[in-house]
């Protein structure tokens, strides 16, 4: 047998791994966070989001974030957008009675926090929150009201819910979170109301429109093959 026969031919080389929808969403989240940190402009973000949602392989997704991802310990000191600084302090109550509240951006949450929605609603975004303990309990009670809770990628989230003459929606995806990180426990209790728990940041109307168009184009391309 000649040495030449041992050399892999181009046809024998393993192709790049195809990207999943979850990996595209994770890349998009990394790009949005990079814009928030000033690493990308709005125009660059839009261009890269378009490329991310249409990228066929994992390698192409990795190239889109290679120049905006912080290497080494700085990248692992946070889980998703969260940081943990143990100690007292942080919001313990968010109360909306015939009114509304929005908590987003950089804020600190206590080990136990109660959200009360009575004929009103609250939008709670935990993507950039600072935790006071590694395990956080968030209780959301909605009576003829409701709201939304947004949790970041890469963080373990446990949800229990009860709905009476109402309904709760939980969409966390199929992401497998490695053990050892912070845990967010959410209890939903809704009476003639409802609350939703979703993973990732809320997309703008323009981002949702583009995402829908790209997925539709991708689906049509698959059917034509």
Buried (B, 14 or more C-beta within 10 A) or exposed (E): EEEEEEEEEEEEEEEEEEBEEBBBBBBBBBBBBBBBEEBBEEEBBBBBBBBBBBBEBBEBBBBBBEEBBEEEEEEEEBBBBBBBEEEEEBBEEBEBEEEEBBBBEEBBBBBBBBBBBBBBBBBBBBBBBBBBBEBBBBBBBBBBBBBBBBBBBBBBBEBEBEBEEBEBBBEBEEBEBEEEBBBBBBBBBBBBBBBBBBBBBEBEEEBEEBBEEBBEEBEEEEEEE
